[in-house]
Amino acid sequence: MTDKQADNASKSMNASGYSNPLFLSQNDNPGTMLVTKIFYGKSFGTWKRAMSLALSIKNKLGFVTRRTKKRAEDDPTYDDWKRCNSIVITWILNAMTKEISERLIYYTTANAIRKQLSNLVVVFQLQKELNQIAQETDSITTYYSRFKRIWDEFAEVDDFPDCICTAGEAWIKHMERQQLV
């Protein structure tokens, strides 16, 4: 291999490193705070969106969504996967209150934490907010904005799969009607 070929191969490996979800830069460490908003039990949709954007920028969102598949223990990239998954878990835990992170610290995958956060407790909280919302002295614009924010968060938490079947379309129409009630 010539010097020029070696230089091109080196550049190619460095460029592909950033696109590889198993790549960690020297700036990727467990103490990094990816988002400025700490999740404290409310506004989950906003926090989830900010965290998703930050993980996407780091090319690590796949650990949460399971797009980056867990490797078998005998796979040569297993240790790399495990290290990156652990980094993602620490980033997520760093972005929430101590009380919440202590309940989630023993989950072994970033995806398991996502599932737990999206559980019925968050759905219950949003449904409670929807049941308690009232216009009172608010303008219609303010009332609608509050109402819409809750529904948007609910849609963010509710991980229904995309479906183009008749039942899926009926469910979407039902949920749209619920937003009008």
PyMOL commands that set and color helices and strands:
alter all, ss='L'
color gray80, all
select helices_A, chain A and resi 3-19+44-57+61-65+78-94+98-104+110-117+120-132+140-157+166-180
alter helices_A, ss='H'
color red, helices_A
deselect
rebuild
show_as cartoon
